[in-house]
Amino acid sequence: MKSCFIFFVLLIQAIPCFSQVTLPSFFGDNMVLQQNDSVAIWGSDIPNSTITISASWGATSRIETDSNGLWKTYLKTEKASFTKHQLDIKGSTNVKLENILLGEVWLGSGQSNMEMPMKGLGSSPVNGSNEFILNSKNTHIRLFNTERAGSLQPETNVIGKWEEANGSSVSEFSAIGYLFARKIHELLNVPVGIIDASWGGTRIEAWLPEDSLSIYKEVEVVNVLADDRNQRKQPTQIFNGMVHPFQDFGIKGVLWYQGETNRINPMPYKNYLHTLVNSWRSQWKNQELPFYFVQIAPYAYKKYRDTPVINAALIREAQLKASLEIPHTGLIVTTDVGQCDDIHPPEKEMIADRLAYWALAEQYGYEHIQFVAPVFDYMEIQEETVILHFKSVQGNQQNELSSFNQSLTGFTIAGKDSVFSAAKANIGNNGTITVTSDKVSNPLAVRYGFEDCLSGTFYNIAKLPISPFRTDNW
């Protein structure tokens, strides 16, 4: 009799552990769900039980939990509006999610320049932050700030919550993420949700799933988790803790700002970007999921980080090449926003605007704006002069170039000795640049911006910067 009583007590104590509907944190009050889509919803409850979901916009679903108590279903969403919706989830317990909006959802990720909050980071400011924070209250922009987390195994949840945009939430949120959402909201006049999952000082390998790293013999996957939570950023650990939990949560696209920490070994970076995009697209089950990369900004790595001066240029080159090779990606060039003594450029609005130009043109049908500058195509050598030709990345865009009344700087030229000397550059006819140097009589190669820190003065006529490039492969 006593043993039966003990068993009954233990059974009663155990039931609450399993008999409740549980959802990941990003399914919560104030969230934004992607409009006009079939969005995934998932959670857990008692094994082999029934879950019913009813949305105030009319969508419903009924699903059975599996033997582990897990369930996942999809709900159709309608056109965006400012109507506040509810979601009722009924199982062994009932969950009601309120103040939900249907709109556009984007994910921002990367390292410190994406993570950098609107209020600034240490001694690094965000230009205009006070005004942005002052005018930030907007119930139609929602922010989800993902807490840093690294794990040895793919996780199913993160720490974070959806918040309406206001002085408190915006000051602590990614400046680029918020300013991008603000621009999209203003132009489309729909609710916008922005998820930030970023971590300063991290290498791209930490953001890749373990199975994707098997082809890279130089990458060691560590099977020990650091005691210090802030050091849990070894290969695959951040993917496990901060990306995998979102599984295929409905998003429109990804904003990626990372690369500074990979400057130590820049050569594999282009391949890593391919792997990042392919693996994340597989997770979201969308092989056309837009990815927009922000090129690392000018900074004096040689002086402040003791890194060879060419390494940052090689990262930028890898980012450019990846953006041209991978479909449905784009590159935001930052040659004109850097600070040689601060790795965090303060002009976050300019970067966010350039990200928004890509999204507005490619995802939202804005046909008459320029969103990307031409890129280097080929060169001609005419005696002591090199003529550089450029090609359009944006459809039938013409290749008009400009320095906006500044001197073109950052060009170097070399002959067969492979020694590069400062060069004079001038804008020629039909979108060309002529490059010469008194020190090089038989030129063979030209480079533009191929250094760690530069002040870019080379644009198209929409004042979108031309990416650094080189004509050689030395």
C-alpha positions in Angstrom: 0.0 0.0 0.0 2.8 2.4 0.9 4.6 1.8 -2.4 1.4 2.4 -4.3 0.9 5.7 -2.5 4.5 6.8 -3.3 4.0 5.9 -7.0 0.7 7.9 -7.1 2.4 11.0 -5.6 5.3 10.7 -8.0 2.9 10.4 -10.9 0.9 13.5 -9.8 4.2 15.4 -9.5 5.3 14.4 -12.9 2.1 15.3 -14.8 2.7 19.1 -14.8 6.1 18.6 -16.4 4.4 17.2 -19.5 0.8 18.4 -19.5 1.2 21.9 -20.8 1.5 23.5 -24.2 5.0 24.9 -24.5 6.2 27.2 -27.3 9.6 28.6 -28.3 10.1 32.2 -27.0 9.7 33.8 -30.5 6.1 32.6 -30.6 4.7 35.2 -28.2 2.8 38.3 -27.6 3.7 41.3 -29.9 5.2 39.0 -32.6 5.0 39.7 -36.4 4.2 36.8 -38.7 5.2 36.9 -42.4 2.3 38.1 -44.5 0.8 36.1 -47.4 2.7 33.0 -46.4 2.3 29.6 -44.9 4.2 30.0 -41.6 5.5 27.3 -39.3 4.2 27.1 -35.8 5.6 24.4 -33.4 5.9 23.4 -29.7 5.4 20.5 -27.3 2.7 19.0 -25.1 1.6 15.5 -23.9 2.7 12.8 -26.3 0.1 11.6 -28.7 -2.4 14.3 -27.9 -4.3 16.8 -30.1 -3.4 20.4 -30.6 -5.8 22.9 -32.2 -4.8 26.3 -33.4 -7.2 29.2 -34.2 -6.0 32.6 -35.6 -8.2 35.6 -35.4 -7.7 36.2 -39.2 -9.5 32.9 -39.8 -6.7 30.3 -40.2 -7.0 27.1 -38.3 -5.0 23.9 -37.8 -5.3 20.6 -36.0 -2.2 18.4 -35.3 -1.3 15.4 -33.2 1.8 15.5 -31.0 4.4 12.7 -31.7 5.6 10.1 -29.2 8.0 12.7 -27.7 5.2 15.3 -27.3 6.5 17.5 -30.2 4.2 19.1 -32.8 4.6 21.3 -35.8 2.1 22.7 -38.2 1.6 25.6 -40.7 -0.8 28.4 -40.8 -1.7 30.5 -43.8 -1.4 34.3 -43.2 -3.2 37.0 -45.1 -2.2 40.4 -46.4 -0.4 42.7 -44.0 -2.5 45.2 -42.0 -2.3 47.1 -38.8 -5.1 44.9 -37.2 -4.0 43.4 -33.9 -4.5 39.6 -34.0 -4.7 36.8 -31.6 -3.6 33.1 -31.7 -5.4 30.5 -29.6 -3.5 27.2 -29.1 -5.4 24.5 -27.3 -4.0 21.2 -26.0 -3.7 19.9 -22.4 -3.6 23.6 -21.5 -4.6 26.7 -23.5 -2.2 29.4 -24.7 -3.4 32.8 -26.0 -1.0 35.0 -27.9 -2.1 38.6 -28.3 -1.1 41.8 -30.1 0.1 39.9 -33.2 0.7 41.7 -36.5 1.0 40.3 -40.0 3.7 42.0 -42.0 7.3 41.7 -43.1 9.9 39.8 -41.1 13.7 40.0 -41.5 16.6 38.4 -39.6 19.8 40.3 -38.9 22.9 38.4 -37.9 26.7 38.6 -37.7 29.2 40.1 -35.3 29.6 43.4 -33.5 28.7 45.8 -36.3 25.3 44.1 -36.6 24.9 43.6 -32.8 25.9 47.2 -32.1 22.9 48.8 -30.3 21.4 52.1 -31.2 22.8 53.7 -28.0 26.3 52.9 -29.1 28.9 50.4 -27.9 31.6 51.5 -25.5 33.3 54.6 -27.0 31.9 53.8 -30.5 28.9 56.0 -31.3 26.0 55.7 -33.7 25.5 58.9 -35.5 22.1 60.4 -34.9 21.3 57.9 -32.1 19.6 60.4 -29.8 17.1 61.5 -32.4 16.4 58.0 -33.6 15.7 56.9 -30.0 13.6 60.0 -29.3 11.4 59.3 -32.3 11.3 55.5 -32.1 7.9 54.9 -30.6 6.0 52.9 -33.2 3.6 50.0 -32.4 3.9 48.7 -35.9 7.7 47.9 -35.7 8.5 44.9 -33.5 11.9 43.8 -32.3 13.2 40.4 -31.1 16.6 40.6 -29.4 18.2 37.1 -29.2 20.4 36.6 -26.2 23.9 35.3 -26.9 24.1 31.5 -26.6 26.5 28.8 -27.7 25.8 25.0 -27.5 27.3 21.7 -28.5 23.9 20.4 -29.7 21.3 22.1 -31.9 18.9 23.9 -29.5 15.2 24.4 -29.9 14.7 27.7 -28.1 16.4 31.0 -27.4 16.1 33.6 -24.7 14.3 36.7 -26.0 11.0 38.4 -26.5 9.1 40.5 -29.0 8.8 44.2 -28.1 7.2 47.2 -29.7 9.6 49.9 -30.9 10.1 52.5 -28.3 13.0 54.4 -26.6 13.8 51.5 -24.2 13.7 48.7 -26.8 15.4 50.6 -29.6 18.3 51.9 -27.6 19.3 48.3 -26.8 18.6 46.9 -30.2 20.8 46.5 -33.3 21.1 50.0 -34.9 21.3 48.5 -38.4 18.4 46.1 -37.7 16.1 48.8 -36.4 17.0 51.4 -39.0 16.4 48.8 -41.8 13.0 47.9 -40.3 12.2 51.6 -40.0 12.9 52.3 -43.7 11.0 49.3 -44.9 8.0 50.2 -42.7 8.0 53.8 -43.9 8.1 52.8 -47.6 5.7 49.8 -47.5 3.4 51.1 -44.8 3.1 47.6 -43.3 4.1 46.2 -39.9 7.8 45.0 -39.8 9.4 42.5 -37.4 13.1 42.4 -37.1 15.0 39.6 -35.3 18.6 40.2 -34.2 20.7 37.1 -33.6 24.3 38.5 -33.6 27.4 38.2 -31.4 30.5 40.5 -31.5 34.0 39.1 -32.1 32.8 35.8 -33.7 34.1 33.9 -36.7 31.8 32.7 -39.5 32.6 29.1 -38.6 30.7 29.5 -35.4 27.6 30.3 -37.4 27.7 27.1 -39.6 26.0 23.7 -38.8 28.3 20.9 -37.9 27.5 18.7 -40.9 28.4 21.5 -43.3 31.9 21.9 -41.8 33.0 18.3 -42.6 34.4 19.5 -46.0 36.8 22.0 -44.3 39.7 20.1 -42.9 41.2 23.2 -41.3 38.1 23.6 -39.1 38.1 21.7 -35.8 34.8 21.2 -34.1 35.4 21.3 -30.4 33.3 19.0 -28.3 33.8 20.9 -25.0 31.7 23.9 -24.0 33.5 26.7 -22.3 32.5 27.4 -18.7 32.4 31.1 -19.5 29.2 31.6 -21.5 30.8 34.5 -23.4 33.4 32.1 -24.8 31.0 29.6 -26.3 31.7 30.6 -29.8 33.7 27.8 -31.3 32.8 26.3 -34.7 29.1 25.5 -35.0 28.3 26.4 -31.4 26.5 29.7 -32.2 24.6 28.1 -35.0 23.3 25.5 -32.5 22.4 28.1 -29.9 21.1 31.1 -31.9 20.2 30.0 -35.4 18.9 26.4 -35.3 16.2 27.2 -32.8 14.4 29.4 -35.4 14.2 26.4 -37.7 12.0 27.7 -40.5 10.3 30.5 -38.7 8.8 32.6 -41.4 11.2 35.4 -42.6 11.5 37.4 -45.8 15.3 37.4 -45.9 18.6 37.7 -44.0 20.9 40.7 -43.4 24.5 39.5 -42.7 27.3 41.7 -41.3 30.4 39.7 -40.4 33.9 39.1 -41.5 36.2 41.3 -39.4 37.3 38.3 -37.2 38.1 36.1 -40.2 40.7 38.5 -41.4 43.4 36.3 -39.8 42.8 33.7 -42.4 40.9 35.3 -45.3 41.4 32.7 -48.0 38.6 30.3 -47.2 36.1 33.0 -46.4 34.3 33.0 -49.8 33.7 29.3 -49.5 32.4 29.7 -46.0 29.9 32.3 -47.2 28.6 29.8 -49.8 28.2 27.3 -47.0 26.5 29.7 -44.7 23.9 30.7 -47.3 23.3 27.1 -48.5 22.9 25.7 -45.0 20.7 28.5 -43.7 18.5 28.2 -46.9 18.2 24.5 -46.2 17.1 25.2 -42.7 14.5 27.6 -43.9 13.5 25.3 -46.7 13.9 28.2 -49.2 16.6 28.0 -51.8 15.9 31.6 -52.9 15.9 33.1 -49.4 17.5 36.6 -49.9 20.9 37.2 -48.3 22.4 40.6 -48.2 26.0 41.0 -47.1 27.6 44.1 -45.6 31.2 44.4 -46.7 33.6 45.1 -43.8 34.3 48.7 -43.5 37.7 50.5 -43.6 39.8 50.1 -40.4 43.5 50.2 -39.7 43.9 46.5 -38.8 47.7 46.7 -39.4 48.0 49.4 -36.8 45.4 48.3 -34.2 45.1 44.6 -34.7 48.6 43.7 -36.1 47.2 42.0 -39.2 48.8 42.2 -42.7 47.4 45.2 -44.5 46.1 43.1 -47.4 44.0 40.7 -45.3 40.9 43.0 -44.9 41.0 43.6 -48.7 41.0 39.8 -49.2 37.9 39.5 -47.0 36.2 42.3 -49.0 37.1 40.5 -52.2 35.7 37.3 -50.9 32.4 39.0 -50.0 32.2 40.6 -53.5 32.9 37.3 -55.3 30.4 35.4 -53.1 27.7 38.0 -53.8 28.2 37.7 -57.5 28.3 33.9 -57.5 25.4 33.1 -55.1 21.9 33.7 -56.6 19.6 36.0 -54.6 22.4 37.7 -52.7 23.7 41.3 -52.7 26.6 43.3 -51.3 26.5 46.6 -49.4 29.8 48.4 -50.0 31.1 50.6 -47.1 34.3 52.2 -48.4 33.0 55.7 -47.5 31.7 55.0 -44.0 34.8 53.6 -42.2 36.8 55.1 -39.3 40.5 54.0 -39.4 40.7 54.2 -35.6 37.3 52.6 -34.9 36.3 49.2 -36.2 32.6 50.2 -35.7 31.7 52.8 -38.3 29.1 55.2 -36.8 27.1 55.7 -40.0 24.7 52.9 -39.4 21.8 54.7 -41.1 23.7 54.8 -44.4 24.4 51.1 -44.2 20.8 50.3 -43.2 19.5 52.4 -46.1 21.7 50.5 -48.6 20.4 47.2 -47.3 16.9 48.5 -47.7 17.5 49.6 -51.3 18.3 45.9 -52.1 15.2 44.7 -50.4 12.9 47.3 -51.8 14.1 46.7 -55.3 14.4 42.9 -55.3 11.6 41.9 -52.9 9.1 44.8 -53.0 9.1 45.9 -56.6 10.7 49.4 -56.4 11.8 49.6 -60.1 13.2 53.1 -60.4 15.9 53.1 -57.7 19.5 52.1 -58.0 20.6 49.6 -55.3 24.1 48.4 -56.4 27.0 50.0 -58.2 28.7 48.5 -61.2 31.7 46.2 -60.6 35.0 45.9 -62.3 34.8 43.9 -65.6 38.1 44.0 -67.6 41.0 46.2 -68.4 42.8 47.5 -71.5 46.5 48.6 -71.6 47.4 51.4 -74.0 51.1 52.1 -73.6 51.5 53.7 -70.2 47.7 53.9 -69.4 45.3 51.3 -68.1 41.7 51.7 -69.0 39.3 50.0 -66.6 35.8 48.8 -67.7 32.9 48.1 -65.5 29.7 46.0 -65.8 26.3 46.4 -64.3 25.0 44.1 -61.6 21.5 45.7 -61.7 19.8 44.6 -64.9 20.1 47.3 -67.6 21.7 49.8 -65.3 24.1 52.2 -67.1 27.6 52.4 -65.7 27.8 56.1 -65.0 30.6 56.8 -62.5 31.4 59.8 -60.3 33.7 61.0 -57.6 31.2 63.7 -56.6 33.8 66.5 -57.1 36.5 64.7 -55.0 39.8 63.4 -56.2 39.7 59.7 -57.0 42.0 58.0 -54.4 43.0 54.5 -53.5 44.2 53.4 -57.0 47.6 51.7 -57.4 49.4 50.4 -60.4 52.2 47.8 -61.0 54.4 46.5 -63.7 56.2 43.1 -64.0 58.0 43.6 -60.7 54.6 43.4 -58.9 55.4 46.5 -56.9 52.3 48.7 -56.6 52.7 52.5 -56.7 50.1 55.2 -56.1 48.4 56.1 -59.3 46.3 58.9 -60.8 42.8 57.9 -61.8 40.3 59.8 -63.9 36.8 59.1 -65.0 36.7 58.5 -68.8 34.1 58.0 -71.4 31.3 55.4 -71.3 31.8 54.4 -67.7 35.6 53.8 -67.8 38.5 54.8 -65.5 42.0 55.7 -66.8 44.9 55.0 -64.5 48.5 56.1 -64.9 51.6 56.6 -62.8 54.9 58.3 -63.5 56.6 55.4 -61.6 55.3 52.6 -63.9 56.0 52.8 -67.6 54.7 49.4 -68.6 51.7 48.7 -66.4 50.3 45.2 -65.9 47.9 45.5 -63.0 45.7 47.9 -61.1 44.2 47.8 -57.7 41.5 50.0 -56.1 41.0 50.1 -52.3 43.1 47.1 -51.8 44.2 48.0 -48.3 42.8 47.8 -44.8 41.7 51.4 -44.4 40.8 53.8 -47.2 38.5 56.8 -47.8 36.5 55.8 -50.7 35.6 58.5 -53.3 34.6 56.2 -56.1 30.8 55.9 -56.8 28.1 55.5 -59.3 25.9 58.5 -59.9 23.5 57.4 -57.2 26.4 57.6 -54.8 26.6 53.9 -54.2 30.3 53.0 -53.7 32.3 50.9 -56.1 33.7 47.8 -54.3 37.4 47.5 -53.9 38.9 45.2 -56.6 42.1 44.1 -58.3 43.0 43.1 -61.8 45.7 40.7 -60.8 45.8 37.5 -58.7 49.3 38.0 -57.3 
